[in-house]
Amino acid sequence: MPRKPKKPCRYPGCPKLVDGAYCEEHQRLTTAQYNKYGRDDFTKNFYQTPAWKLARKQQLERQPLCIECLKQGKRTRATMVDHITPIKEGGDKFDPRNLQSLCWACHSRKSAEEGSRWTTRPHEYGNPRG
Protein backbone atom coordinates (compact mmCIF):
# COMPACT_ATOMS: atom_id res chain seq x y z
CA MET A 1 0.00 0.00 0.00
CA PRO A 2 1.50 3.38 -0.96
CA ARG A 3 2.40 5.79 1.80
CA LYS A 4 1.45 9.43 1.96
CA PRO A 5 4.29 11.83 1.16
CA LYS A 6 5.95 13.41 4.17
CA LYS A 7 5.10 17.01 5.04
CA PRO A 8 7.23 19.73 6.62
CA CYS A 9 7.13 19.92 10.41
CA ARG A 10 4.51 22.50 11.49
CA TYR A 11 6.93 24.18 13.88
CA PRO A 12 7.91 27.56 12.36
CA GLY A 13 11.24 27.39 10.56
CA CYS A 14 11.76 23.63 10.93
CA PRO A 15 12.72 22.04 7.59
CA LYS A 16 12.33 18.38 8.68
CA LEU A 17 9.88 16.19 6.76
CA VAL A 18 7.50 14.17 8.94
CA ASP A 19 4.55 11.77 8.74
CA GLY A 20 2.58 13.58 11.47
CA ALA A 21 2.33 17.23 12.48
CA TYR A 22 5.72 17.78 14.15
CA CYS A 23 9.17 16.27 14.12
CA GLU A 24 10.12 14.33 17.25
CA GLU A 25 11.96 17.29 18.80
CA HIS A 26 9.14 19.79 18.25
CA GLN A 27 6.43 17.32 19.27
CA ARG A 28 8.13 17.04 22.67
CA LEU A 29 8.44 20.83 22.85
CA THR A 30 4.79 21.56 21.95
CA THR A 31 3.57 18.86 24.34
CA ALA A 32 5.70 20.29 27.16
CA GLN A 33 4.38 23.79 26.46
CA TYR A 34 0.80 22.51 26.46
CA ASN A 35 1.32 20.63 29.71
CA LYS A 36 2.90 23.68 31.33
CA TYR A 37 0.55 26.42 30.12
CA GLY A 38 -2.49 24.77 28.51
CA ARG A 39 -3.68 22.49 31.28
CA ASP A 40 -5.45 23.74 34.38
CA ASP A 41 -4.34 22.70 37.87
CA PHE A 42 -7.10 20.11 38.19
CA THR A 43 -6.01 18.34 35.01
CA LYS A 44 -2.32 18.49 35.93
CA ASN A 45 -3.03 16.88 39.30
CA PHE A 46 -5.96 14.54 38.64
CA TYR A 47 -4.22 12.29 36.12
CA GLN A 48 -1.37 11.66 38.56
CA THR A 49 -3.58 10.43 41.43
CA PRO A 50 -3.48 6.78 42.53
CA ALA A 51 -7.28 6.59 42.11
CA TRP A 52 -7.08 7.60 38.43
CA LYS A 53 -4.11 5.33 37.75
CA LEU A 54 -6.09 2.39 39.16
CA ALA A 55 -9.23 3.29 37.16
CA ARG A 56 -7.11 3.61 34.00
CA LYS A 57 -5.44 0.24 34.59
CA GLN A 58 -8.79 -1.47 35.19
CA GLN A 59 -10.32 0.09 32.06
CA LEU A 60 -7.43 -1.05 29.85
CA GLU A 61 -7.72 -4.56 31.31
CA ARG A 62 -11.49 -4.61 30.61
CA GLN A 63 -11.17 -3.14 27.13
CA PRO A 64 -7.62 -3.64 25.76
CA LEU A 65 -8.47 -2.63 22.16
CA CYS A 66 -9.36 0.80 20.80
CA ILE A 67 -13.14 0.92 20.42
CA GLU A 68 -13.03 3.44 17.57
CA CYS A 69 -10.64 1.27 15.56
CA LEU A 70 -12.82 -1.77 16.23
CA LYS A 71 -15.78 0.09 14.70
CA GLN A 72 -13.67 0.36 11.51
CA GLY A 73 -12.70 -3.31 11.58
CA LYS A 74 -9.16 -2.67 12.85
CA ARG A 75 -7.60 -4.24 15.94
CA THR A 76 -5.41 -1.61 17.62
CA ARG A 77 -4.12 -1.82 21.16
CA ALA A 78 -5.58 0.91 23.37
CA THR A 79 -3.07 3.09 25.19
CA MET A 80 -5.37 5.87 26.44
CA VAL A 81 -8.44 5.97 28.65
CA ASP A 82 -10.89 8.66 27.61
CA HIS A 83 -13.85 10.23 29.39
CA ILE A 84 -16.78 9.87 26.98
CA THR A 85 -18.39 12.94 28.53
CA PRO A 86 -15.50 15.21 29.55
CA ILE A 87 -15.12 15.96 33.25
CA LYS A 88 -15.40 19.70 32.48
CA GLU A 89 -18.84 19.02 30.99
CA GLY A 90 -20.07 17.06 34.01
CA GLY A 91 -18.83 13.58 33.13
CA ASP A 92 -18.11 11.24 36.03
CA LYS A 93 -14.38 10.85 36.67
CA PHE A 94 -14.39 7.17 37.60
CA ASP A 95 -17.66 5.64 36.34
CA PRO A 96 -16.73 2.80 33.95
CA ARG A 97 -19.75 3.76 31.81
CA ASN A 98 -18.04 7.12 31.15
CA LEU A 99 -14.67 5.59 30.24
CA GLN A 100 -13.54 4.17 26.91
CA SER A 101 -10.25 2.72 25.72
CA LEU A 102 -8.69 4.43 22.70
CA CYS A 103 -5.43 4.33 20.78
CA TRP A 104 -3.34 7.50 20.76
CA ALA A 105 -4.52 8.55 17.29
CA CYS A 106 -8.23 8.18 18.06
CA HIS A 107 -7.84 9.92 21.42
CA SER A 108 -6.00 12.83 19.78
CA ARG A 109 -8.70 13.13 17.12
CA LYS A 110 -11.49 13.12 19.71
CA SER A 111 -9.68 15.69 21.86
CA ALA A 112 -9.17 17.96 18.85
CA GLU A 113 -12.84 17.69 17.89
CA GLU A 114 -13.85 18.55 21.46
CA GLY A 115 -11.49 21.51 21.46
CA SER A 116 -9.85 20.32 24.66
CA ARG A 117 -6.38 21.37 23.58
CA TRP A 118 -7.40 24.76 22.21
CA THR A 119 -9.29 27.68 23.70
CA THR A 120 -11.93 27.48 20.95
CA ARG A 121 -13.27 24.46 19.19
CA PRO A 122 -11.98 23.75 15.67
CA HIS A 123 -15.48 23.98 14.11
CA GLU A 124 -15.63 27.64 15.16
CA TYR A 125 -13.05 28.31 12.43
CA GLY A 126 -15.34 26.97 9.73
CA ASN A 127 -14.47 23.27 9.96
CA PRO A 128 -17.24 21.59 7.91
CA ARG A 129 -17.29 18.54 10.21
CA GLY A 130 -18.40 20.62 13.22
N, C-alpha and C positions, 0 to 999 in steps of 0.2 A: 504494500500500500504506500503510495507516495506521501512524503511528509510536506508540511507547509514550509515555505521559505522562512528563514529567520528574519526577525525585525530588529531595528536598533533598540537598545535599552531606552526606556522612557525617561531615565534620569538626564536632566539637561547637560549637554556636552559630552555624554558618554558615547563612544563610537562602537562599543561591543555589540555584536549580533546575538540575539537570544531567542529562545522558543516562547518564553512567557513575556511578562511586562518589563522586568528588570534583570540585569545581570546579577550574579550571586552577591557581589559586594554591595550593590545598591539596594537589593532586596533586603539584606540585613539592616542597612542604614534606614530605609523607609519604615521597616517594621519597628526598629528601635525608636524612631521618632514618634511613630503612632503610639507605641506603648508608653512613651514618656509624656507626650502632650495630648494625645487623642482619647485616651481612656480616662474615665472618671475614677475617683478613689474606690468606689464600690467595686467596679469591675477589676481594678488592679488587685484588690484584696480578696474578693470572693473566689476567684478561680485558683487561689493558692490554699484555700482552707481544706483541712482533712475531710470535712463532710462532702465537699464538692468532689474531691479526688476519689472518694469511695463511690459516690453516685456515678461518676464518670466510668470508673472501672466496672461497676456492675452493669451499666448500660452497654458497654462494649462487649462484655461477656454474653449478655442476653441477645444482642444484635451485632454480630461481628462484621457484617457486610453493610456497605453503603446502601441505604434504602432508595436513594434517587437513582443510583446506577442500576440497581435491581429492576426498577421500573422500566429501564431501557434495555433490559436483557443482559447487562454486564455484571460480572461478579468482581467487585472491588472491595478490598479490605477497608473498613472504616477506621479512621484515625482521630476523628473529632466527634464530640457529643454536642448537639445543638438543641437549644430551646426552641420548640416549634412556635410557641408564642413567646416573644422576647420578654425577659424579666421587666424591662423598662415599660412594657405595654401590659403588665399585670400577669404575665405567665408565672406559674409556680416554679420555684428554683429546683426542687428535688422530685417532683411528681413524675414517675416514669411515663405517664401518659403525655407529658409535655416534653419528653426527651426523644431525640432520634439520633441514630448513628449515621454519620456522613464521612465521605472521603474529603481530603483537603480541598479538592477542586470544587465539589458540590457545596461545601460549607462556605467557601469564598464567594461563590456565585450567589448563594442565598443571602449572605451578609451584604454584598454589594447591592442586591435588589432591595433589601430592607433599608439601605442607607446607613447601616450601623457604623461604617468606617468613615463616613462623611457627614458634614453638618446638615446637608440637604440630600434628599433622595435623588438618585440618578434620573428618575422619570420627570423631575421638575425641570430638567434641562432639555426636555423634548424627546426623551427616549420613547420610541413607539411601543415598547413592551409594557410601559408603566401606565 
